[in-house]
Amino acid sequence: MLPAYQPGTLVLGLKWLRPKVGSVVVADYQGREILKRVARVNQEGFFLLGDNATRSTDSRVYGWFAPGTIKSVIVGSIKR
């Protein structure tokens, strides 16, 4: 599957929204902002996957993301 957002796409994210399964989020991973989709949620955090499973580096490599690492939930986009 191709990524939902291509390079150069401008996205709008809201910090106050609670991520749920299916949400696309901006997460902090070791000081880098990454854009991933929430696949699973539990008490300890979020399991994030990229839309292109064969080429994505995501929770299958990074592990679970703590709630504090989620910076915003994407609510819209504009292709440039």
Chimera marker file (.cmm) of the C-alpha trace (Angstrom):
<marker_set name="trace">
<marker id="1" x="0.000" y="0.000" z="0.000" r="1" g="1" b="0" radius="0.5"/>
<marker id="2" x="1.270" y="3.483" z="-0.806" r="1" g="1" b="0" radius="0.5"/>
<marker id="3" x="1.678" y="6.038" z="1.976" r="1" g="1" b="0" radius="0.5"/>
<marker id="4" x="-1.347" y="8.268" z="2.576" r="1" g="1" b="0" radius="0.5"/>
<marker id="5" x="0.872" y="11.362" z="2.598" r="1" g="1" b="0" radius="0.5"/>
<marker id="6" x="3.558" y="11.853" z="-0.062" r="1" g="1" b="0" radius="0.5"/>
<marker id="7" x="6.744" y="13.859" z="0.599" r="1" g="1" b="0" radius="0.5"/>
<marker id="8" x="6.022" y="17.578" z="0.421" r="1" g="1" b="0" radius="0.5"/>
<marker id="9" x="2.431" y="17.256" z="1.667" r="1" g="1" b="0" radius="0.5"/>
<marker id="10" x="1.527" y="19.900" z="4.240" r="1" g="1" b="0" radius="0.5"/>
<marker id="11" x="-0.334" y="18.346" z="7.187" r="1" g="1" b="0" radius="0.5"/>
<marker id="12" x="-2.406" y="19.880" z="9.967" r="1" g="1" b="0" radius="0.5"/>
<marker id="13" x="-2.183" y="18.199" z="13.352" r="1" g="1" b="0" radius="0.5"/>
<marker id="14" x="-3.943" y="18.931" z="16.626" r="1" g="1" b="0" radius="0.5"/>
<marker id="15" x="-2.209" y="18.314" z="19.958" r="1" g="1" b="0" radius="0.5"/>
<marker id="16" x="-5.351" y="17.992" z="22.055" r="1" g="1" b="0" radius="0.5"/>
<marker id="17" x="-6.977" y="15.127" z="20.117" r="1" g="1" b="0" radius="0.5"/>
<marker id="18" x="-6.657" y="11.641" z="21.594" r="1" g="1" b="0" radius="0.5"/>
<marker id="19" x="-5.162" y="9.172" z="19.102" r="1" g="1" b="0" radius="0.5"/>
<marker id="20" x="-7.226" y="6.085" z="18.323" r="1" g="1" b="0" radius="0.5"/>
<marker id="21" x="-6.725" y="3.062" z="16.072" r="1" g="1" b="0" radius="0.5"/>
<marker id="22" x="-6.571" y="4.309" z="12.481" r="1" g="1" b="0" radius="0.5"/>
<marker id="23" x="-5.404" y="7.839" z="13.395" r="1" g="1" b="0" radius="0.5"/>
<marker id="24" x="-2.322" y="9.219" z="11.663" r="1" g="1" b="0" radius="0.5"/>
<marker id="25" x="-0.036" y="10.847" z="14.209" r="1" g="1" b="0" radius="0.5"/>
<marker id="26" x="3.196" y="12.769" z="14.473" r="1" g="1" b="0" radius="0.5"/>
<marker id="27" x="5.395" y="10.983" z="17.000" r="1" g="1" b="0" radius="0.5"/>
<marker id="28" x="8.802" y="11.775" z="18.432" r="1" g="1" b="0" radius="0.5"/>
<marker id="29" x="11.416" y="9.064" z="17.976" r="1" g="1" b="0" radius="0.5"/>
<marker id="30" x="14.826" y="9.990" z="19.380" r="1" g="1" b="0" radius="0.5"/>
<marker id="31" x="14.400" y="13.658" z="18.466" r="1" g="1" b="0" radius="0.5"/>
<marker id="32" x="12.965" y="12.979" z="14.991" r="1" g="1" b="0" radius="0.5"/>
<marker id="33" x="9.351" y="13.613" z="14.060" r="1" g="1" b="0" radius="0.5"/>
<marker id="34" x="7.807" y="10.665" z="12.248" r="1" g="1" b="0" radius="0.5"/>
<marker id="35" x="4.377" y="10.277" z="10.661" r="1" g="1" b="0" radius="0.5"/>
<marker id="36" x="2.729" y="6.899" z="11.340" r="1" g="1" b="0" radius="0.5"/>
<marker id="37" x="-0.700" y="5.303" z="11.697" r="1" g="1" b="0" radius="0.5"/>
<marker id="38" x="-1.945" y="3.956" z="15.053" r="1" g="1" b="0" radius="0.5"/>
<marker id="39" x="-2.429" y="0.194" z="14.727" r="1" g="1" b="0" radius="0.5"/>
<marker id="40" x="-2.972" y="-0.747" z="18.385" r="1" g="1" b="0" radius="0.5"/>
<marker id="41" x="-3.508" y="1.036" z="21.683" r="1" g="1" b="0" radius="0.5"/>
<marker id="42" x="-3.050" y="-0.291" z="25.208" r="1" g="1" b="0" radius="0.5"/>
<marker id="43" x="-2.442" y="1.101" z="28.707" r="1" g="1" b="0" radius="0.5"/>
<marker id="44" x="1.261" y="1.551" z="28.028" r="1" g="1" b="0" radius="0.5"/>
<marker id="45" x="1.134" y="3.285" z="24.674" r="1" g="1" b="0" radius="0.5"/>
<marker id="46" x="0.703" y="3.053" z="20.935" r="1" g="1" b="0" radius="0.5"/>
<marker id="47" x="1.851" y="0.566" z="18.294" r="1" g="1" b="0" radius="0.5"/>
<marker id="48" x="2.495" y="2.615" z="15.161" r="1" g="1" b="0" radius="0.5"/>
<marker id="49" x="2.771" y="1.301" z="11.603" r="1" g="1" b="0" radius="0.5"/>
<marker id="50" x="3.644" y="2.920" z="8.309" r="1" g="1" b="0" radius="0.5"/>
<marker id="51" x="1.166" y="2.634" z="5.427" r="1" g="1" b="0" radius="0.5"/>
<marker id="52" x="3.726" y="0.873" z="3.212" r="1" g="1" b="0" radius="0.5"/>
<marker id="53" x="4.503" y="-2.204" z="5.334" r="1" g="1" b="0" radius="0.5"/>
<marker id="54" x="7.292" y="-3.509" z="3.095" r="1" g="1" b="0" radius="0.5"/>
<marker id="55" x="9.291" y="-0.254" z="3.203" r="1" g="1" b="0" radius="0.5"/>
<marker id="56" x="8.338" y="1.339" z="6.511" r="1" g="1" b="0" radius="0.5"/>
<marker id="57" x="10.379" y="1.498" z="9.691" r="1" g="1" b="0" radius="0.5"/>
<marker id="58" x="7.867" y="1.589" z="12.524" r="1" g="1" b="0" radius="0.5"/>
<marker id="59" x="6.905" y="-0.101" z="15.815" r="1" g="1" b="0" radius="0.5"/>
<marker id="60" x="8.001" y="-3.438" z="14.391" r="1" g="1" b="0" radius="0.5"/>
<marker id="61" x="11.517" y="-2.004" z="14.787" r="1" g="1" b="0" radius="0.5"/>
<marker id="62" x="11.073" y="0.824" z="17.334" r="1" g="1" b="0" radius="0.5"/>
<marker id="63" x="8.659" y="-0.911" z="19.717" r="1" g="1" b="0" radius="0.5"/>
<marker id="64" x="5.689" y="0.687" z="21.463" r="1" g="1" b="0" radius="0.5"/>
<marker id="65" x="5.456" y="4.481" z="21.744" r="1" g="1" b="0" radius="0.5"/>
<marker id="66" x="4.672" y="6.017" z="25.131" r="1" g="1" b="0" radius="0.5"/>
<marker id="67" x="1.730" y="8.462" z="25.190" r="1" g="1" b="0" radius="0.5"/>
<marker id="68" x="4.102" y="11.404" z="25.737" r="1" g="1" b="0" radius="0.5"/>
<marker id="69" x="5.851" y="10.751" z="22.411" r="1" g="1" b="0" radius="0.5"/>
<marker id="70" x="2.702" y="11.458" z="20.378" r="1" g="1" b="0" radius="0.5"/>
<marker id="71" x="2.868" y="15.131" z="19.397" r="1" g="1" b="0" radius="0.5"/>
<marker id="72" x="-0.345" y="15.516" z="17.395" r="1" g="1" b="0" radius="0.5"/>
<marker id="73" x="-3.103" y="13.773" z="15.469" r="1" g="1" b="0" radius="0.5"/>
<marker id="74" x="-3.330" y="14.638" z="11.766" r="1" g="1" b="0" radius="0.5"/>
<marker id="75" x="-6.721" y="16.073" z="10.790" r="1" g="1" b="0" radius="0.5"/>
<marker id="76" x="-6.068" y="17.393" z="7.279" r="1" g="1" b="0" radius="0.5"/>
<marker id="77" x="-3.567" y="17.838" z="4.492" r="1" g="1" b="0" radius="0.5"/>
<marker id="78" x="-2.772" y="19.902" z="1.414" r="1" g="1" b="0" radius="0.5"/>
<marker id="79" x="-0.705" y="18.559" z="-1.474" r="1" g="1" b="0" radius="0.5"/>
<marker id="80" x="1.886" y="21.063" z="-2.601" r="1" g="1" b="0" radius="0.5"/>
<link id1="1" id2="2" r="1" g="1" b="0" radius="0.2"/>
<link id1="2" id2="3" r="1" g="1" b="0" radius="0.2"/>
<link id1="3" id2="4" r="1" g="1" b="0" radius="0.2"/>
<link id1="4" id2="5" r="1" g="1" b="0" radius="0.2"/>
<link id1="5" id2="6" r="1" g="1" b="0" radius="0.2"/>
<link id1="6" id2="7" r="1" g="1" b="0" radius="0.2"/>
<link id1="7" id2="8" r="1" g="1" b="0" radius="0.2"/>
<link id1="8" id2="9" r="1" g="1" b="0" radius="0.2"/>
<link id1="9" id2="10" r="1" g="1" b="0" radius="0.2"/>
<link id1="10" id2="11" r="1" g="1" b="0" radius="0.2"/>
<link id1="11" id2="12" r="1" g="1" b="0" radius="0.2"/>
<link id1="12" id2="13" r="1" g="1" b="0" radius="0.2"/>
<link id1="13" id2="14" r="1" g="1" b="0" radius="0.2"/>
<link id1="14" id2="15" r="1" g="1" b="0" radius="0.2"/>
<link id1="15" id2="16" r="1" g="1" b="0" radius="0.2"/>
<link id1="16" id2="17" r="1" g="1" b="0" radius="0.2"/>
<link id1="17" id2="18" r="1" g="1" b="0" radius="0.2"/>
<link id1="18" id2="19" r="1" g="1" b="0" radius="0.2"/>
<link id1="19" id2="20" r="1" g="1" b="0" radius="0.2"/>
<link id1="20" id2="21" r="1" g="1" b="0" radius="0.2"/>
<link id1="21" id2="22" r="1" g="1" b="0" radius="0.2"/>
<link id1="22" id2="23" r="1" g="1" b="0" radius="0.2"/>
<link id1="23" id2="24" r="1" g="1" b="0" radius="0.2"/>
<link id1="24" id2="25" r="1" g="1" b="0" radius="0.2"/>
<link id1="25" id2="26" r="1" g="1" b="0" radius="0.2"/>
<link id1="26" id2="27" r="1" g="1" b="0" radius="0.2"/>
<link id1="27" id2="28" r="1" g="1" b="0" radius="0.2"/>
<link id1="28" id2="29" r="1" g="1" b="0" radius="0.2"/>
<link id1="29" id2="30" r="1" g="1" b="0" radius="0.2"/>
<link id1="30" id2="31" r="1" g="1" b="0" radius="0.2"/>
<link id1="31" id2="32" r="1" g="1" b="0" radius="0.2"/>
<link id1="32" id2="33" r="1" g="1" b="0" radius="0.2"/>
<link id1="33" id2="34" r="1" g="1" b="0" radius="0.2"/>
<link id1="34" id2="35" r="1" g="1" b="0" radius="0.2"/>
<link id1="35" id2="36" r="1" g="1" b="0" radius="0.2"/>
<link id1="36" id2="37" r="1" g="1" b="0" radius="0.2"/>
<link id1="37" id2="38" r="1" g="1" b="0" radius="0.2"/>
<link id1="38" id2="39" r="1" g="1" b="0" radius="0.2"/>
<link id1="39" id2="40" r="1" g="1" b="0" radius="0.2"/>
<link id1="40" id2="41" r="1" g="1" b="0" radius="0.2"/>
<link id1="41" id2="42" r="1" g="1" b="0" radius="0.2"/>
<link id1="42" id2="43" r="1" g="1" b="0" radius="0.2"/>
<link id1="43" id2="44" r="1" g="1" b="0" radius="0.2"/>
<link id1="44" id2="45" r="1" g="1" b="0" radius="0.2"/>
<link id1="45" id2="46" r="1" g="1" b="0" radius="0.2"/>
<link id1="46" id2="47" r="1" g="1" b="0" radius="0.2"/>
<link id1="47" id2="48" r="1" g="1" b="0" radius="0.2"/>
<link id1="48" id2="49" r="1" g="1" b="0" radius="0.2"/>
<link id1="49" id2="50" r="1" g="1" b="0" radius="0.2"/>
<link id1="50" id2="51" r="1" g="1" b="0" radius="0.2"/>
<link id1="51" id2="52" r="1" g="1" b="0" radius="0.2"/>
<link id1="52" id2="53" r="1" g="1" b="0" radius="0.2"/>
<link id1="53" id2="54" r="1" g="1" b="0" radius="0.2"/>
<link id1="54" id2="55" r="1" g="1" b="0" radius="0.2"/>
<link id1="55" id2="56" r="1" g="1" b="0" radius="0.2"/>
<link id1="56" id2="57" r="1" g="1" b="0" radius="0.2"/>
<link id1="57" id2="58" r="1" g="1" b="0" radius="0.2"/>
<link id1="58" id2="59" r="1" g="1" b="0" radius="0.2"/>
<link id1="59" id2="60" r="1" g="1" b="0" radius="0.2"/>
<link id1="60" id2="61" r="1" g="1" b="0" radius="0.2"/>
<link id1="61" id2="62" r="1" g="1" b="0" radius="0.2"/>
<link id1="62" id2="63" r="1" g="1" b="0" radius="0.2"/>
<link id1="63" id2="64" r="1" g="1" b="0" radius="0.2"/>
<link id1="64" id2="65" r="1" g="1" b="0" radius="0.2"/>
<link id1="65" id2="66" r="1" g="1" b="0" radius="0.2"/>
<link id1="66" id2="67" r="1" g="1" b="0" radius="0.2"/>
<link id1="67" id2="68" r="1" g="1" b="0" radius="0.2"/>
<link id1="68" id2="69" r="1" g="1" b="0" radius="0.2"/>
<link id1="69" id2="70" r="1" g="1" b="0" radius="0.2"/>
<link id1="70" id2="71" r="1" g="1" b="0" radius="0.2"/>
<link id1="71" id2="72" r="1" g="1" b="0" radius="0.2"/>
<link id1="72" id2="73" r="1" g="1" b="0" radius="0.2"/>
<link id1="73" id2="74" r="1" g="1" b="0" radius="0.2"/>
<link id1="74" id2="75" r="1" g="1" b="0" radius="0.2"/>
<link id1="75" id2="76" r="1" g="1" b="0" radius="0.2"/>
<link id1="76" id2="77" r="1" g="1" b="0" radius="0.2"/>
<link id1="77" id2="78" r="1" g="1" b="0" radius="0.2"/>
<link id1="78" id2="79" r="1" g="1" b="0" radius="0.2"/>
<link id1="79" id2="80" r="1" g="1" b="0" radius="0.2"/>
</marker_set>
